[in-house]
Amino acid sequence: MSGASRPGRLGVGVVGAGRVGAVLGSALRAAGHPVVAVSAISAESRERAEQLLPGVPVVDVPEVVRRSELVLLAVPDDALEGLVTGLADVGAWQMGQIVAHTSGRYGVGVLAAARPAGVIPLALHPAMTFTGTSLDLARLVGCTFAVTAPGPVLPIGQALVVEVGGEPVVVAEEARPLYHAALAHGANHLVVLVAQAAQALAAAGVDDPGRVLGPLLSAALDGSLRAASAGAPAGSGGASGGGPGAIAALTGPVRRGDAGTVRDHVEVLGALGAGTGAVDVPLSYRTLARAATSRALAAGLLYAGAAQALLDVLTEPPPVAGMPGDPAALDGVGPTGPDAPGGAQDAPDPEDDRTQEDDA
């Protein structure tokens, strides 16, 4: 039986053939939902649509909506509300049409302008980074999707997630901003930490920082995620193991209460910042080491005296003009290379709903 003739199949229209939209459209197609139209403006998006959605007509956005039973809105967060409103103003939305967006930031409130037309609103956010290639299709299997929808139609969103191989997790409308902030904080800032650590290793004479960091960071990430699943702090709303959560996997000088080593770290990283302009590195180290100390103390991994010694070492010194700690020192300086702002990198795709990430 063909996908189009199977019961419950929906004609899918993809608005925005960015990294997420094209991949999810391809996944829905593989699940038996015919993709009837896609919008793609940039050359990159058109190429992505051709590769992941071959044979699907590329048309303008109102025509995508007109042809579709399920409209997948995969556009930048800041463009989403205006797009929904603009389509409502021209009477594009249709009674009974399913309208799903992929923004992590929003629930279904952002679709309010389409609701009077009788659409079924869904917010489906995959907690994954996307490359915009076929490699992402396999990674969708087991990927968590945050699903937000009115109660009566929540099962529709959950079913769509299951069909593409994902695992639906219901997130309340009012919790979407916090949910998205958590993902961005974890994923985006993990990248920043790797960049900072790699720069410090390179300055120490290590030729291949990624190779050195790979096993260490992989083990640390795996351990912290296992600890987070084993037990979150009481009242956190997370796992119910009752343990200290991810901080239980903490190792290193903060965990040992080794204030002398931490003092040395502060000094050498401060020198790195002063010498290279990477003043963000010592600032990040101080901030995260203080957070690690506080969490380790609260979890019973440190005694109070050791924690106080660490915090004394990590107290911010008065900022000196042009030196680490001076916010003005951040202007016009920082890491250089292909990953730095203005370096050799692809221009952002205006149709892509993730800048990391999402992203995250």
Beta strands, then each sheet from edge to edge (+ up, - down):
strand 1: 12-15
strand 2: 35-39
strand 3: 70-73
strand 4: 98-101
strand 5: 120-126
strand 6: 144-148
strand 7: 167-170
sheet 1: 2+ 1+ 3+ 4+ 5+ 6- 7-
end
